[in-house]
Amino acid sequence: MRYFKMNGCGNDFVIIDARSRGSLPLSQAQAKAIADRETGIGCDQVIAVERSMRGDAFMRIWNSNGGEVDACGNATRCVAWLLMEEGGAATRRIETPAGMLYAERRGPDLITVDMGSPLLRWEEIPLSRAMDTTRLDFEAGGFAAPGAVNMGNPHVVFFVNDVRAVPIETLGPRVEHDPLFPQQVNVGFAEVRSPEEIRLRVWERGTGLTKACGTGACAAVVAAHRQGLAGRKVNVLVDGGSLEIEWRAGDDRVLMTGPVELENAGELPTA
């Protein structure tokens, strides 16, 4: 099967076109082997593009540890771009375990994805006990009152003065596996520079610190707006570039716009 190595703001993927066989039932060990940067192709997430009865394609996602997740915003943009290049259309519908996502082309390598409405109730995150998700009664490493948002994946977002001063490599995994988060959690650290700009770094569950996290950027803007720290349209600066996030007031939808890059393509080894 053919694969494409792509990235969105540095968040990189091995995207496997499995439509000819319908689906791609990768085991955890197989996905982990593909993602291994020393012995495999190497990536943050492995993506399978499968047949869909409802959309233009179905997207499955494995983190680099081999575990499956429901959503990946940057990967959605990359898959949409591939489908647009293939068929020439300016819009595509990507079915995911988290629901149907709608993508639109904004430029040669610029894609907008409608990520849907954020889930904000404590049981939707999910949390292990009832709590106000605007400001969680939770503290880690001296940082407190994070916001919690589910954007297809669970996220918790801490607001900090200087994101570069945060020991994310040690604090991230500690929060990820805290009992408050029964499905583990993606951990964002957001430095609000103005109501229109946020500097963000994200520890992704099952992957670690990545150069960008699309659902994390969406969650950061929603959480910041709910705490009165930012507007509804924000430029989110990540290690690998920038994403424009808009949480629309009229229909509650979160739109993410950002670049994609095709690094290379090849044939996936059969053994």
TAHUWO-V357876 format. One line per field, one symbol per residue. ss: DSSP state (@ for helix, = for strand, . for the rest). phi: phi as a letter, one per 30 degrees, with the letter a starting at -180 (. if undefined). burial: + if it has 16 or more other C-alpha atoms within 10 Angstrom, else -. A space follows every 10 residues. Layout:
# TAHUWO-V357876
ss: ???
phi: ???
burial: ???
This chain:
# TAHUWO-V357876
ss: .=======.. =======... .......@@@ @@@@@..... ....====== ......==== ===....==. ..@@@@@@@@ @@@@@@@... ======..== =======..= =======.=. .@@@@..... ........== ..==..==== ...======. ..@@@..@@@ @@@@@@.... .....===== ====..==== ====...==. ...@@@@@@@ @@@@@@.... ..======.. =======... ..=======. =======... .
phi: .dbbcbbbhj dcbcccdcdd cjabdddddd dddddddccc djadbcbccc dbdcbdaccc bbdddjddbc badddddddd ddddddcidc bbccdbedkd cccbdcaebb bcbddicdcb dedddccdad adddbddaba iicbhdcbbc cjbdbbbccb dbdddddddc dedddecded cdchadccbc cddadcbbcb bbccdibjdc dabddddddd ddddddcica dcbbdcccdc lbbccbcddd bidccbbadb bcdabacded b
burial: --++++++++ +++++++++- --++------ ++++++---- ++++++++++ ++---+++++ ++++++++++ ++++++++++ ++++-----+ ++++++---+ +++++----+ ++++++++++ ++--+++--- --++++---- ---+++++++ ++++++++++ --+--+-+-- -++-++---+ +-++++++++ ++--++++++ ++++++++++ ++++++++++ ++++++--++ +++++++++- -++++++--- ---+++++++ ++-------- -
